[in-house]
Amino acid sequence: MIADSRITDYILSLETGQGQLCDRIEQEALAARVPIIRRETAALLKTLVAAKAPRAILEIGTAVGYSALLMARVMPADCRITTIEKYEKRIPVARENFRLAGEEERITLLEGDADEILERLKGSYFDFVFMDAAKGQYLAWLPKLMELMPPGALLVSDNVLQDGDIVQSRFAVERRNRTIHARMREYLYELKHNSALETSILPVGDGVALSVCRR
């Protein structure tokens, strides 16, 4: 927990729910230990989409479709979401959730590795990008994403503080997590020092970085 648990609990007590379908998806995902965004992150994501009113959203990491459906609830009617997922077992679940929500026309799920798909998307432009996939790949994906982002586009990166472990020495982190720990530190450094980006890092949920494309 990054923030004071009492504050987080109080904030969550004010939530009114995400609708019957999304609430069910959340409950099932948590029971099955499927990684989905935390409730406080979900509230931030929806607020950002509502404020930005994007025309095209790119999401890396569909999982079971929870975050895509949250964004669809608040985005403009003519906005479209392109979401990428490579874990085969979750893809049919996400597709079914999109069908149940009646969002098959506005949400396109691309199956496969993000590295390859981002190459294929060259020439497309997205004014809102939500990244919530393999944390160790964020830094590698960043240059490809910036090619797809016009000036003013917003990049939202989730899980960047790793439950607070990001501030620890690499020797204090479990050996199996050290590579991801090092890469995330490099990623955050790049976000803050890249002259083409204006970035704020927030201790919301598991840490969220907000980066606006300036060029």
N, C-alpha and C positions, 0 to 999 in steps of 0.2 A: 504494500500500500504506500503510495507516494504522498497523498494528502492525508490530513487528519481523518481517521475513520468516522468520527462523530459528525464532522462536516459533510463527508460524503454520504453517510446514512441519512442525514437531514435533507440534503439536496435530492436524493433518490426518493424520499418520502413525499416529495412534491410532485413527482411524475404521475401522469394520468394514464399511462399505458400507450402502446403503439398501434392499437387496433387489434381486433380478435385474431387475425391471421398472423401478424407479426409477433404478437405475444405468444401464440402457440409455437411458432418457429423458434423463438428464443428459449422457451421452456424445454422443447425437445432437444435443441442444440446443447444446452447446458447439461441436460441429463446424459447425453451421449458424448460429452466432452469435445464437442466440435467447437473450434475457436471462432467466436464471434465478438464483435465490439462490445465493450462494457456499456452499461446504461448511460453513464455520464458522458461517455464519448459519443454515444448515439444521439444524445440531446444536442451536443456541440455540432455534430455532423449535419443534422437536420437544420439547425439554425444557420450554418454557413451556406448550405444549399439554398435555403429560402432567401438569404441576403444577397447571394451572388446571382440568383436566377439564371443559371447557366443554360446554354443551348445544347451543349454536348458534354457528357460526363464519361470519363474513363476510370474504371475500377480495376485494380490488380489484386486478385484474391476474392473470388465470389463466395467460396465455401458453400453454404446452403441458400444463399441469396438474401440473407437477412438485411445487410447494410444497403444493398441495391434497392430493396423494396422500401426501406426507410427513406432513401433519397427520392425515390419515385413519388412518395406521398407528398413531398413539398416542392418538387421541381416544377417549372412551367409545363403546361400541357404539351408544348411542341418540343420539349427537350427529349433527348435520347441518351440512354446509358449503354456503353459498351463495357462488358465485364469479362475478365479473363480468369480461367480456372484450369489447373492441370490434374487435380486429384480426381481420378475417374469415378470413384464411388460417390462423390458429392455432386457431380454434374447432373445426374437425373433428378436428384432431390431438388436442386436449385431450379431446374426447368419446370418441375411440377409446381413448385411454390410460385414461380412467375405466372404459370397458367392459372392457378387458383386465384391469384391477385388480379387477373385480367390485364397483365402488363407485358404479355409476349410481344406486342407490337412496339413497345417503347424500350424494352431491354433486350439487347443482343448478347448472348453468351458465346464467347469464343473459347474453344477447348484447345489446350496445349500449353507449351512452355512460354512464359512471358517474354523471354529473350527473343524467340522467333517471331512471336505475334507482334511485338513492338516494331520489329523491322518491317513487317508487312503493313503496318499502319502508317508508315511514312507517307506524308502528303495529306494526312487527316489532321484535324485540329480539335483540341478539347480545352474548354475554358475552365474545367474543374476536374481535378484528378485526385482519386482517393487510393492510397497505397496501403494495403494491409495483407501482405503475403510473406514470403520468405525474408526475414529481417536481414539476413546476411547478404541479400542481393540488392538492397535499396541503393547502395552506392553505384553498383554496376548499371542499374536501370536509369539512374538520374539523367545522364546525358541523352539517352534515347527519349525520355519523357520530355525533356526541355525542347527537343526538336518538334514535339507535338503540341507545345503550349504557346499560344500567342501572347503578346504583352497583356498583362492584367490577369492572366490565368492563375488559378489558385491550386497549389499542390498541398494535399493533406496527408501526412505520413503518420501512421498509428504505431503504437508500441515502441516508441523511440527511447523511453527511459528504463525499460526492462525491469519494472517493479523496483526501481531505485538502484539496481545493480550497476547502472551506467557510471555512477560516481565512484564505484569501488575500484581498487587496483585489480589488474587482470589476474593477479595471483590470489585474490580473495574470491574470485568467481570460480564456479565449478569448472574443471578442466574441459568438459564437453561443451561449455558455453563460451569459452575464451575467444574463439574465432569470431562468433557473432558479436560479442562484446567489443572487440577491437574494430570490427567493420562498422558497427553502429556509431562508435565514437568518431571514426573517420567521416561517416555520412553527416553527422551533425556538424562537424567542423566545416565540411564543404558547404552545407546549407548556409551557415553563418558567414562564410568568407567568400562565397561566390558573388561577384559583383552584379550578376544578372538576376539575383534573387534577393528579396527582402523577407527575412524569416523570423518568426517568433516561436519559441518552444514553450509549451504549456504543460504543467503537471496535472493534466486531466486524464482520468483513467490510468492507462499504463504509459502516459506521455504522448502528446500530439505535437507535431511540428507543422506550422502553417507557413507556406512559402509562396509569395506572390512573384510572378515572372515580370521583370522590369524592362526587358529588351523587346 
